[in-house]
């Protein structure tokens, strides 16, 4: 009988050791998942903030709203995941205490079981919250980036009006007006002698349109820089 009890105890201890190993491995997986989710929340926010600081344009109220909303969702996601991790550690601490007392979950007091179960429940709940908060975070940050790029493009092309072409007896006159200052850049293109090899070659309207378009692009580029 003695030998049988020792064998039973040895088998039970070996079983509990395997359970402990699986528990430690599972906790390690949860930690790695938490670190991954935290990185997934922080990296897009960092990239977006750098983009916002580097963007050569003024961000309006709507853009700030998108950015702040995305940042708050990212921060809330990280906080939720950290709180989930804290609950996992609390659950594991109770597990270790029970193992030192040679007890299983069924052997501890009902109050301890309730606390243990609440840790596990909180950990699962806040991990899901942290994961789902990353969806609106990525959406807000992506919308902010697209909106900022749109503002930048509009700001660049908005300063100079499209070319206005007039003509007199001997010249085409191409006018570019800054719509904010009303200052003009005026380019005179002779009607003859520009595109050919002699003074008799006439500059067509198609050539003038291409010249005006090219100058317009140069002005926009210089304003951007």
C-alpha positions in Angstrom: 0.0 0.0 0.0 2.8 2.4 0.8 4.5 1.8 -2.5 1.2 2.3 -4.3 0.6 5.7 -2.6 4.1 6.9 -3.4 3.6 5.9 -7.0 0.3 7.7 -7.1 1.9 10.8 -5.6 4.8 10.7 -8.0 2.5 10.4 -11.0 0.4 13.3 -9.7 3.4 15.5 -9.1 4.7 14.7 -12.6 1.3 15.6 -14.0 1.2 18.9 -12.1 4.7 19.7 -13.3 3.6 19.2 -16.9 0.6 21.5 -16.2 2.9 24.1 -14.8 5.1 23.9 -17.9 2.1 24.4 -20.1 0.9 27.3 -18.0 4.3 29.0 -18.2 4.5 28.5 -21.9 1.0 29.9 -22.3 1.8 32.9 -20.2 4.9 33.4 -22.4 2.8 33.3 -25.5 0.4 35.9 -24.0 3.3 38.1 -23.2 4.7 37.9 -26.8 1.2 38.6 -28.2 0.9 41.6 -25.9 4.2 43.0 -27.0 3.2 42.5 -30.6 -0.1 44.3 -30.1 1.6 47.2 -28.3 4.1 47.5 -31.1 1.2 47.4 -33.7 -0.5 50.3 -31.9 2.6 52.4 -31.3 4.5 52.1 -34.6 1.7 53.5 -36.8 1.1 56.3 -34.4 4.8 57.2 -34.4 5.1 57.1 -38.2 2.0 59.3 -38.5 3.3 61.8 -36.0 6.6 62.1 -37.9 4.7 62.5 -41.1 2.6 65.3 -39.5 5.7 67.1 -38.3 7.5 66.7 -41.6 4.5 67.8 -43.7 4.9 71.2 -45.2 1.4 72.3 -44.7 -0.8 73.8 -42.0 -3.2 71.1 -40.5 -6.7 72.4 -40.0 -9.2 71.5 -37.3 -10.5 68.5 -39.1 -7.1 67.1 -39.6 -6.2 67.6 -35.9 -9.5 65.8 -35.0 -8.5 62.8 -37.1 -5.0 62.7 -35.6 -6.1 63.1 -32.0 -8.8 60.5 -32.4 -6.2 58.0 -33.8 -3.7 58.8 -31.1 -6.3 58.4 -28.3 -7.4 55.0 -29.8 -3.8 53.9 -30.0 -3.0 55.0 -26.4 -6.3 53.3 -25.1 -5.3 50.2 -27.0 -1.9 50.1 -25.3 -3.4 50.8 -21.9 -5.9 48.0 -22.4 -3.3 45.5 -23.4 -1.0 46.4 -20.5 -3.9 46.0 -18.1 -4.7 42.7 -19.6 -1.1 41.7 -19.1 -1.3 42.8 -15.5 -4.3 40.6 -14.9 -2.5 37.7 -16.5 0.4 38.2 -14.1 -2.1 38.4 -11.2 -3.6 35.1 -12.2 -0.2 33.5 -12.6 0.8 34.8 -9.1 -2.2 33.0 -7.6 -1.3 29.9 -9.5 2.3 29.9 -8.1 1.0 30.5 -4.6 -1.4 27.6 -4.9 1.4 25.4 -6.2 3.6 26.3 -3.3 0.7 25.3 -1.0 0.4 22.0 -3.0 -3.1 23.0 -4.0 -5.0 23.0 -7.3 -7.7 25.4 -8.4 -10.4 23.2 -6.8 -8.6 23.1 -3.5 -8.4 26.9 -2.8 -11.1 28.8 -1.0 -14.2 30.0 -2.9 -13.1 33.7 -2.4 -9.7 32.9 -3.9 -11.3 31.1 -6.8 -13.5 34.1 -7.5 -10.5 36.4 -7.5 -8.6 34.0 -9.7 -11.5 33.7 -12.2 -11.9 37.5 -12.2 -8.2 38.0 -13.2 -8.6 35.6 -16.1 -11.9 37.2 -17.2 -10.4 40.7 -17.0 -7.3 39.6 -19.0 -9.4 38.2 -21.8 -11.8 41.1 -21.9 -9.1 43.9 -22.0 -7.0 42.0 -24.5 -10.0 42.0 -26.9 -10.6 45.7 -26.2 -7.0 46.5 -27.0 -7.2 44.5 -30.2 -10.4 46.1 -31.4 -9.3 49.6 -30.6 -6.5 49.2 -33.1 -9.1 49.1 -35.9 -10.4 52.7 -35.4 -6.9 53.8 -34.6 -5.5 52.7 -37.9 -8.6 54.1 -39.7 -8.2 57.5 -38.1 -4.5 57.6 -38.8 -4.9 56.5 -42.4 -7.6 59.1 -43.0 -5.5 61.8 -41.4 -2.5 60.9 -43.7 -4.7 61.0 -46.8 -6.4 64.2 -45.7 -3.0 65.9 -45.0 -1.6 64.9 -48.4 -4.8 66.3 -50.0 -4.3 69.6 -48.0 -0.7 69.7 -49.1 -1.5 69.2 -52.8 -4.3 71.8 -52.6 -2.1 74.3 -50.8 0.6 74.0 -53.4 -1.7 74.3 -56.5 -3.9 76.8 -54.8 -1.4 79.7 -54.7 -1.0 80.1 -58.5 -4.0 80.4 -60.8 -4.0 78.5 -64.1 -2.3 80.5 -66.9 -4.3 83.2 -68.6 -3.2 83.7 -72.2 -3.9 86.9 -74.2 -2.3 88.1 -77.4 -1.6 91.4 -79.2 -0.2 92.1 -82.6 3.2 90.5 -82.1 3.1 88.5 -78.8 1.3 86.0 -76.7 1.1 87.2 -73.1 0.9 84.4 -70.5 -0.1 85.6 -67.0 0.2 83.7 -63.8 -1.5 85.3 -60.8 -1.0 84.5 -57.1 -4.5 84.5 -55.9 -3.6 85.6 -52.4 -1.3 88.5 -53.2 -2.6 89.3 -56.7 1.1 89.5 -57.9 1.6 88.4 -61.5 4.3 86.6 -63.4 4.0 87.6 -67.0 5.8 85.8 -69.8 5.8 87.3 -73.4 6.2 84.8 -76.2 6.6 86.2 -79.7 4.2 84.9 -82.3 6.9 84.3 -84.8 10.5 83.0 -84.7 10.3 80.9 -81.5 9.6 77.3 -82.7 11.3 77.3 -86.1 14.6 78.1 -87.7 13.7 81.6 -89.0 11.6 84.6 -88.1 8.8 83.5 -90.4 7.8 80.4 -88.4 4.7 81.0 -86.4 4.0 79.9 -82.9 0.8 77.9 -82.8 -1.8 78.0 -80.0 -0.9 74.4 -79.1 2.7 75.4 -78.5 1.7 78.3 -76.4 -0.6 76.0 -74.3 2.4 73.6 -73.7 4.7 76.4 -72.8 2.1 77.8 -70.3 1.6 74.4 -68.8 5.3 73.9 -68.4 5.9 77.2 -66.7 2.9 76.6 -64.4 4.4 73.3 -63.2 7.7 75.1 -62.5 6.0 77.8 -60.5 4.1 75.2 -58.4 7.3 73.2 -57.8 9.2 76.3 -56.6 6.3 77.2 -54.3 6.3 73.7 -52.8 10.0 73.9 -52.1 
